[in-house]
Structure formats: structure tokens, C-alpha cells
Amino acid sequence: MTLADVNAMDETAFVRALGGVFEHSPWIAQRAFAARPFADVASLHAAMVAVVDRASDAEKLALLRAHPELAGKAAVRGDLTDDSTKEQSGAGLAQCSPEEFAAITELNRRYNAKFGFPFILAVKGYDRAGILREFARRVERDRAAEFAECLAQVARITRFRLKMLFEPG
């Protein structure tokens, strides 16, 4: 798929092609459709992030809640999206030791209980130890800071996903 292909798509095809870039949130692609044509992948990403920025707090919360926990129940069951599976696997989360898995499970529990949404981190460039350090640091923050941080992490994740979609390899 090329950017020219995306710019030529009707709304249904556009949402089908890009609806999964933001985890289980095709409404973002649907709303970004009107911003076509896109000069480059960066402008496509900016249009999609702008949709999130303009969304209601409830929609933003739903977007965050659509993300899986890191090394959480969905990963154990094999229910992650292909993108999430690749991202978590690439960071070594599929190879957690029992101690690392227990620590992540407890951090997931604490984080969700405190904030009401899962911990979100663009794991590219992190190893398991770095993820655990970041998780432990962020679980101590306040909700407003974490809400904003998670939205920023979603933007970073989707930038990587679009790059892979249009510039694989």
C-alpha cells in the first residue's frame, strides 16, 4: 500500500486499511478521512493524532482502555492484535522470567486500580528491565500526568505502526 493508494480510497476502504493503527479504535481513521489528501506519512499521522486531540475525554479514555496490558491476560491467551504481539515480543516480553512476569502482573494490577486504564508504553527501544523501571516510575504519578503520558505513548506507537505500514523493512 502506498500513500497514493490511501489518498485514492473511499471512506470504507480507508477505515479498513487504517482502522487498526489506533488499537481497536477505527473511529480515528474514520474521522481523519476528511483530511485527505496526505502529502506524506507524517501528515497522515498528524491528522489522526489531531482527531484524538479533538476527541472527548470519554473517547480518549476508551482509546486508552482499548490497549492491552503489557504481558497481561490478553498476551497470555494469545488475544493481542498482530501489531501488539510484534511490539511486545520485540521488547522481549514474551520471554519474561517468572519473577519479571510476577512484577509486571502486580504493576498492571496497581496501575489499573489507580488510573482506570492500562499502562501504555511504546516499547520499541526498551528491554524488559527498562520497561519495568518505567512502569515502576509511572505508577507513582498522578492520574492527569499519566492520562496525558498514555496519549503521548499512543501517538508514538501509531507513528511506528504507520512507518512500518508504509516503509516496511
C-alpha positions as CSV (number, residue, x, y, z in Angstrom):
1,M,0.0,0.0,0.0
2,T,1.2,3.5,-0.9
3,L,0.2,6.9,0.3
4,A,-1.3,7.5,-3.2
5,D,-3.4,4.4,-2.7
6,V,-4.6,5.7,0.7
7,N,-5.4,9.2,-0.8
8,A,-7.5,7.5,-3.5
9,M,-9.5,5.2,-1.2
10,D,-13.2,5.8,-0.4
11,E,-14.0,6.1,3.3
12,T,-14.8,2.4,3.8
13,A,-11.6,1.2,2.3
14,F,-9.6,3.9,4.2
15,V,-11.1,2.8,7.5
16,R,-10.5,-0.9,6.6
17,A,-6.8,-0.2,5.8
18,L,-6.0,2.2,8.7
19,G,-8.7,1.5,11.3
20,G,-6.4,-0.8,13.3
21,V,-3.5,1.7,13.6
22,F,-5.0,3.0,16.8
23,E,-5.7,-0.1,18.8
24,H,-9.4,-1.2,18.3
25,S,-10.4,2.4,17.5
26,P,-11.4,2.7,13.8
27,W,-13.3,5.9,14.6
28,I,-10.0,7.7,14.5
29,A,-9.3,6.7,10.9
30,Q,-13.0,7.4,10.0
31,R,-12.7,11.0,11.3
32,A,-9.2,11.5,9.7
33,F,-10.5,10.5,6.3
34,A,-11.8,14.1,5.6
35,A,-8.2,15.5,5.9
36,R,-7.1,13.7,2.7
37,P,-5.0,14.0,0.6
38,F,-2.0,13.5,2.8
39,A,1.4,14.8,1.5
40,D,3.3,12.2,3.5
41,V,3.1,9.7,6.3
42,A,3.8,12.4,8.8
43,S,0.8,14.4,7.8
44,L,-1.4,11.3,7.9
45,H,-0.2,10.6,11.4
46,A,-0.7,14.3,12.4
47,A,-4.3,14.2,11.1
48,M,-5.0,11.1,13.1
49,V,-3.4,12.5,16.3
50,A,-5.4,15.7,15.8
51,V,-8.6,13.5,15.8
52,V,-7.6,12.2,19.2
53,D,-6.7,15.7,20.4
54,R,-10.2,16.9,19.5
55,A,-12.0,13.8,21.0
56,S,-13.9,14.0,24.2
57,D,-12.3,12.8,27.4
58,A,-14.6,9.8,27.3
59,E,-13.4,8.9,23.8
60,K,-9.8,9.3,24.9
61,L,-10.4,7.1,27.9
62,A,-12.0,4.4,25.6
63,L,-8.9,4.6,23.4
64,L,-6.6,4.0,26.3
65,R,-8.8,1.2,27.6
66,A,-8.7,-0.4,24.1
67,H,-4.9,-1.1,24.6
68,P,-3.8,-4.4,26.1
69,E,-1.8,-4.6,29.3
70,L,1.9,-5.3,28.8
71,A,2.4,-9.1,29.2
72,G,-1.1,-9.2,30.5
73,K,-4.0,-11.6,30.2
74,A,-4.6,-10.9,26.5
75,A,-0.9,-11.8,25.8
76,V,-1.1,-15.0,27.8
77,R,-4.3,-16.0,26.0
78,G,-2.8,-15.1,22.6
79,D,-5.5,-12.5,22.0
80,L,-3.3,-9.5,21.1
81,T,-3.6,-7.8,17.8
82,D,-0.7,-8.7,15.4
83,D,0.8,-5.3,15.9
84,S,0.7,-5.6,19.7
85,T,2.1,-9.1,19.6
86,K,5.1,-8.0,17.4
87,E,5.7,-4.9,19.6
88,Q,5.6,-6.8,22.9
89,S,7.6,-9.7,21.5
90,G,10.2,-7.4,20.1
91,A,10.7,-5.9,23.6
92,G,11.3,-9.4,25.0
93,L,8.0,-9.5,27.0
94,A,7.2,-13.0,25.6
95,Q,10.4,-14.2,27.3
96,C,9.7,-12.9,30.8
97,S,11.2,-14.9,33.7
98,P,8.6,-15.9,36.3
99,E,9.9,-13.1,38.5
100,E,9.6,-10.5,35.8
101,F,6.1,-11.7,34.9
102,A,5.0,-11.5,38.5
103,A,6.4,-8.0,38.8
104,I,4.6,-6.9,35.6
105,T,1.4,-8.6,36.7
106,E,1.5,-6.7,40.0
107,L,2.3,-3.4,38.3
108,N,-0.5,-3.9,35.9
109,R,-2.9,-4.5,38.8
110,R,-1.7,-1.4,40.7
111,Y,-1.7,0.8,37.6
112,N,-5.2,-0.2,36.5
113,A,-6.6,0.1,40.1
114,K,-5.1,3.6,40.4
115,F,-5.8,5.1,37.0
116,G,-8.6,3.1,35.5
117,F,-6.7,2.3,32.2
118,P,-3.8,0.2,31.3
119,F,-0.1,1.3,31.4
120,I,0.8,2.2,27.8
121,L,4.4,2.4,26.6
122,A,5.8,2.4,23.1
123,V,8.2,-0.4,23.9
124,K,10.4,0.0,20.8
125,G,13.9,0.6,22.1
126,Y,13.2,-0.8,25.6
127,D,14.3,-4.1,27.1
128,R,12.4,-5.9,29.9
129,A,14.4,-4.2,32.6
130,G,13.8,-0.7,31.1
131,I,10.1,-1.4,30.8
132,L,9.9,-2.5,34.4
133,R,11.8,0.7,35.6
134,E,9.5,2.9,33.5
135,F,6.4,1.1,34.8
136,A,7.5,1.4,38.4
137,R,8.3,5.1,37.9
138,R,5.0,5.9,36.2
139,V,2.7,4.0,38.6
140,E,3.7,6.6,41.3
141,R,2.5,9.6,39.2
142,D,-0.9,11.4,39.3
143,R,-3.8,10.5,37.0
144,A,-3.7,13.6,34.9
145,A,0.0,13.2,34.2
146,E,-0.5,9.5,33.3
147,F,-3.5,10.2,31.1
148,A,-1.5,12.7,29.1
149,E,1.5,10.4,29.0
150,C,-0.5,7.4,27.8
151,L,-2.0,9.5,25.0
152,A,1.5,10.6,24.0
153,Q,2.6,7.0,24.0
154,V,-0.3,6.0,21.8
155,A,0.8,8.7,19.4
156,R,4.3,7.3,19.4
157,I,3.1,3.7,18.9
158,T,0.9,4.7,16.0
159,R,3.8,6.7,14.4
160,F,5.8,3.5,14.4
161,R,2.9,1.4,13.1
162,L,2.3,3.8,10.2
163,K,6.0,3.8,9.4
164,M,6.0,0.0,9.3
165,L,2.9,0.0,7.1
166,F,4.3,2.4,4.5
167,E,8.0,1.8,4.9
168,P,8.4,-1.9,5.9
169,G,11.8,-3.4,6.4
